[in-house]
Amino acid sequence: MDFSYSENQDAIRDAIQKICAGFDDAYWLKKDHDGGFPNEFYDAVARAGWLGICIPEEYGGAGLGIMDAAIMMRTISESGAGMSGASAVHMNVFGLNPVAVFGNDEQRARMLPPIVEGKAKACFGVTEPNTGLNTTQLKTRAVRKGDRYVVNGQKVWISTAQVATRILLLARTTPLEEVKRPTHGLSLFYADFDRTRIKVHEIEKMGRKAIDSNELFFEDFEIPVEDRIGEEGRGFDYILHGMNPERVLIAAEAVGLGKLALARAADYAKTRIVFNRPIGMNQAIQHPLAKNWMNLEAAWMMVLSAAWQYDKGLPCGAAANAAKYLAGEAGFDACQQAIMTHGGFGYAKEFHVERYLREVMIPRIAPVSPQLVLSFIAERVLGLPKSY
């Protein structure tokens, strides 16, 4: 069993590190303070061709696997960009997987190259205010009228909708009471983001100010039939295909952010002198940081295992969920410990670690809560009765 990176993966990491080196702590601190999408960073990643890391080569992408993308996303997060940098490109890296897999040739040729080139920015419209993770209960309706669907409804926690030019949207095309199974009757669309029919309200939030989160209101929003991905009513199946790689990538980002926080804490512990000795000599400082390192390493092994399983076409639901859970918890613990290691200075923005703690809440909560992951493992892996 070989745990080392391939030569190609080393090259990916090195190339991403070089891009990220052009965006220092001051850049991300300013973005955290002022907000506004990090277009300069996004454009740099796009120019180098990395937005299409998982998109097939025939559509301008690199055609690489989720493991390669996980290394890329960890590197971005660990560079100092944190979730602000990772989230700027996250959707474009994995989000159009349903188009690549289930779209027809015309759709792939039309929809994928603009993402690779950075000419299009996509957002992902699934979650609704009153359904949360109970996706089968979505209320947003798409009613077919001739060669178009007319959409009315609401979505929430939609990232990058302030700057998006396209939306990957899941909506119900057949009423719930008319389908045999709740997972039936949902359809997937990839459409132009028509701001005359989609009202966007930004949500003020705890962290990651550079990447907007929004509530969307659809009012007679029209989508051409040719922008429906795959068969009508099978959108839930298509979305499921993208959930495991999303969990893997956000887990990679959590590990990167945790590693970043740990490195800052260790550096501070070496140089901070109290009672005429560096605080890093004290086991009360050493031991929690050592535990953080071990937990982050273990989480990363789970990320790589899940990514390997996905890339091999193996069932990877348990591994992907476990990776997300372990990375989210390990990343959170490391970011919290980084503040405690800094003491009062950890509360100051100029030391950056307080930003890491605010941002690491994202991979801990989303795209699935820790509690639902535990329930999934209990039910699907251990065979325990369903609890919800």
GULUM-24252 format. One line per field, with one value per residue (C-alpha): residue in three letters; z, x, y. Coordinates in steps of 0.5 Angstrom, whole numbers. Each point is the difference from the previous one (the first is absolute). Example, Ala and Ser with C-alpha at 12.3 -4.5 7.8 and 13.67 -1.06 7.14 Angstrom:
<rs>
donu <- (ALA,SER);
c3 <- (16,-2);
c1 <- (25,2);
c2 <- (-9,7);
</rs>
This chain:
<rs>
donu <- (MET,ASP,PHE,SER,TYR,SER,GLU,ASN,GLN,ASP,ALA,ILE,ARG,ASP,ALA,ILE,GLN,LYS,ILE,CYS,ALA,GLY,PHE,ASP,ASP,ALA,TYR,TRP,LEU,LYS,LYS,ASP,HIS,ASP,GLY,GLY,PHE,PRO,ASN,GLU,PHE,TYR,ASP,ALA,VAL,ALA,ARG,ALA,GLY,TRP,LEU,GLY,ILE,CYS,ILE,PRO,GLU,GLU,TYR,GLY,GLY,ALA,GLY,LEU,GLY,ILE,MET,ASP,ALA,ALA,ILE,MET,MET,ARG,THR,ILE,SER,GLU,SER,GLY,ALA,GLY,MET,SER,GLY,ALA,SER,ALA,VAL,HIS,MET,ASN,VAL,PHE,GLY,LEU,ASN,PRO,VAL,ALA,VAL,PHE,GLY,ASN,ASP,GLU,GLN,ARG,ALA,ARG,MET,LEU,PRO,PRO,ILE,VAL,GLU,GLY,LYS,ALA,LYS,ALA,CYS,PHE,GLY,VAL,THR,GLU,PRO,ASN,THR,GLY,LEU,ASN,THR,THR,GLN,LEU,LYS,THR,ARG,ALA,VAL,ARG,LYS,GLY,ASP,ARG,TYR,VAL,VAL,ASN,GLY,GLN,LYS,VAL,TRP,ILE,SER,THR,ALA,GLN,VAL,ALA,THR,ARG,ILE,LEU,LEU,LEU,ALA,ARG,THR,THR,PRO,LEU,GLU,GLU,VAL,LYS,ARG,PRO,THR,HIS,GLY,LEU,SER,LEU,PHE,TYR,ALA,ASP,PHE,ASP,ARG,THR,ARG,ILE,LYS,VAL,HIS,GLU,ILE,GLU,LYS,MET,GLY,ARG,LYS,ALA,ILE,ASP,SER,ASN,GLU,LEU,PHE,PHE,GLU,ASP,PHE,GLU,ILE,PRO,VAL,GLU,ASP,ARG,ILE,GLY,GLU,GLU,GLY,ARG,GLY,PHE,ASP,TYR,ILE,LEU,HIS,GLY,MET,ASN,PRO,GLU,ARG,VAL,LEU,ILE,ALA,ALA,GLU,ALA,VAL,GLY,LEU,GLY,LYS,LEU,ALA,LEU,ALA,ARG,ALA,ALA,ASP,TYR,ALA,LYS,THR,ARG,ILE,VAL,PHE,ASN,ARG,PRO,ILE,GLY,MET,ASN,GLN,ALA,ILE,GLN,HIS,PRO,LEU,ALA,LYS,ASN,TRP,MET,ASN,LEU,GLU,ALA,ALA,TRP,MET,MET,VAL,LEU,SER,ALA,ALA,TRP,GLN,TYR,ASP,LYS,GLY,LEU,PRO,CYS,GLY,ALA,ALA,ALA,ASN,ALA,ALA,LYS,TYR,LEU,ALA,GLY,GLU,ALA,GLY,PHE,ASP,ALA,CYS,GLN,GLN,ALA,ILE,MET,THR,HIS,GLY,GLY,PHE,GLY,TYR,ALA,LYS,GLU,PHE,HIS,VAL,GLU,ARG,TYR,LEU,ARG,GLU,VAL,MET,ILE,PRO,ARG,ILE,ALA,PRO,VAL,SER,PRO,GLN,LEU,VAL,LEU,SER,PHE,ILE,ALA,GLU,ARG,VAL,LEU,GLY,LEU,PRO,LYS,SER,TYR);
c3 <- (0,-2,3,-3,-5,-8,-4,-3,7,2,-6,2,7,-2,-6,5,5,-5,-1,7,1,-3,5,7,7,-2,-6,4,6,-4,-4,7,2,-6,-3,-8,-4,-1,-7,-1,3,-4,-6,2,1,-7,-4,2,-2,7,0,-4,3,0,-6,-6,-5,-6,3,2,7,3,1,7,6,6,4,-4,1,7,0,-3,4,7,-3,-1,7,3,-4,5,-5,5,-2,-4,-5,0,-1,-6,-4,4,-5,-6,2,1,-1,-7,1,-2,-6,-2,2,-2,-5,-8,-4,-2,7,2,-6,2,7,2,-4,3,7,-1,-3,6,-5,4,7,3,6,3,2,4,7,2,7,2,-2,2,-2,-1,-8,-2,3,-4,-2,-6,-6,-7,-5,-7,-5,-7,-1,7,7,5,7,6,7,5,1,6,2,-8,0,-5,-3,0,-5,-4,-7,0,5,1,3,3,-1,1,-7,2,7,6,1,-8,1,2,4,3,-4,-6,-4,1,-6,-1,-4,-2,-2,-1,7,-2,5,-3,3,6,5,4,8,3,7,5,3,5,-5,-7,-1,-7,-3,1,2,-2,0,-7,-2,-7,-3,-7,-1,-7,-2,-7,-1,-3,7,4,2,-2,1,3,7,1,3,7,-3,-4,6,5,-5,2,7,2,-4,3,7,-2,-2,6,4,-3,1,7,1,-4,5,6,-2,-1,7,3,-4,3,7,0,-3,5,6,-2,0,5,7,7,6,-4,-4,-6,1,-4,5,4,-1,1,-6,-4,1,-3,-6,0,0,-5,-5,1,-1,-6,-3,1,-3,-6,-1,0,-5,-5,1,-2,-6,-2,1,-4,-6,0,-1,7,4,5,4,6,-1,-3,6,5,-3,0,8,2,-4,3,7,-1,-3,5,6,-4,-1,7,3,-4,3,7,-1,-2,6,0,-7,-3,1,-5,-7,-2,2,-4,4,2,-7,-1,6,-3,-7,2,3,-8,-1,7,-2,-7,-5,5,8,4,3,-6,-2,6,-1,-7,2,6,-5,-7,3,7,-2,5,0,-4,6,-5);
c1 <- (0,3,-2,5,-3,2,4,-6,-3,6,0,-7,1,7,-4,-6,5,3,-7,-2,7,-2,-6,3,-3,-1,-5,-4,-1,-2,-5,-2,-1,-3,-4,0,1,8,0,7,1,-5,3,7,-3,-4,6,4,-5,-2,-7,-1,4,-6,-3,1,6,-4,-4,7,1,5,-4,3,-3,-3,6,4,-5,0,8,-2,-5,4,6,-5,-3,7,4,-4,-6,-4,-7,-1,5,-2,-8,2,2,-4,-6,3,5,-5,-7,-1,1,-7,1,6,-3,-8,0,0,6,-3,-1,7,3,-4,0,7,5,-2,1,7,1,-2,-5,-6,-1,-5,-4,-4,-7,-3,-1,-7,-2,-5,3,8,3,-7,1,-6,-4,2,-6,3,-4,2,-6,1,-4,2,8,1,-1,-2,3,-3,2,6,7,5,7,2,7,3,-7,2,5,-2,-2,-3,-4,0,-7,-4,-8,-6,-3,-6,-3,2,-7,0,6,2,6,2,6,-3,-3,6,4,6,2,6,-3,2,0,-6,0,-6,-4,5,0,6,1,7,0,5,4,5,6,2,-2,3,-4,-7,-6,-7,-8,-3,-7,-2,-6,-2,7,0,5,1,-2,7,3,-3,6,-2,-7,-6,-1,7,3,1,4,4,2,1,6,3,-1,6,5,-2,1,7,2,-3,3,7,-1,-2,7,4,-3,1,7,1,-3,5,6,-1,-1,6,4,-3,2,7,1,-5,4,-3,3,7,-2,-3,-8,2,4,-6,-4,-7,2,4,-5,-7,4,3,-7,-2,5,-1,-8,1,5,-5,-6,5,1,-8,-1,5,-3,-7,3,4,-7,-4,6,-1,-7,-1,-6,3,-6,3,7,-2,-5,5,6,-5,-1,7,3,-6,1,8,0,-4,4,6,-2,-3,6,4,-4,2,7,0,-3,-3,3,-4,-6,4,-2,8,2,-5,-2,-7,-2,2,-5,-5,1,1,-7,-2,3,-3,-7,-1,-1,-3,0,4,-6,-3,7,0,-7,2,6,-4,-6,4,6,-2,-7,-3,-8,-1,-1,-3);
c2 <- (0,7,6,5,5,-2,5,3,1,3,5,2,1,4,4,2,2,5,3,1,3,6,1,1,1,7,-1,-5,4,6,-4,-3,7,4,-6,-1,-6,-1,1,0,-6,-4,3,-2,-7,0,2,-5,-5,-3,1,-6,-5,-5,2,-5,2,1,6,3,-3,-4,-6,-2,-3,2,-2,5,5,-1,1,7,2,-2,4,6,0,-1,6,5,1,-5,-1,7,-2,-8,3,4,-6,-5,0,0,-6,-5,3,-1,-8,-1,3,-3,-7,1,5,-1,2,6,2,-2,4,6,0,-2,4,7,-3,-3,7,4,4,-3,-1,-5,0,-6,0,-5,1,4,3,-5,-6,0,-7,-3,1,-4,5,6,5,4,-2,0,-1,-2,5,-2,0,4,-2,6,0,3,-1,1,-2,2,0,0,2,5,2,7,-1,-7,0,-7,-4,-7,-1,-6,1,-4,-1,-5,1,-4,-3,-3,-4,-7,2,7,-1,0,7,4,3,3,6,4,7,7,4,5,6,3,-7,-2,5,-1,2,-1,-3,4,-6,-2,-1,0,7,-1,-5,2,-4,1,-1,-1,2,-3,4,-3,-2,-3,-6,-3,-7,-1,2,-6,-5,-7,-2,3,-2,-3,6,-3,-6,5,4,-6,-2,7,0,-5,4,6,-3,-2,7,4,-5,1,8,-1,-4,5,6,-5,-1,8,2,-6,3,7,-2,-4,6,4,-5,0,7,3,1,0,-1,0,-6,-2,-2,-6,-3,-1,-7,4,3,-6,-5,3,2,-7,-3,5,-2,-8,1,5,-6,-5,4,1,-7,-1,5,-3,-7,3,4,-7,-4,5,1,-8,0,-4,2,5,3,-2,2,7,1,-2,4,6,-1,-1,6,4,-2,0,7,3,-2,2,7,1,-3,5,6,-3,-1,8,2,7,1,-6,5,5,0,2,-7,-3,-6,3,0,-7,-2,4,-4,-7,0,0,-7,-3,2,-1,-3,-5,1,-5,-3,-2,-3,-4,-2,-2,-4,-4,-2,-1,-3,-3,-2,3,3,6,6,5);
</rs>
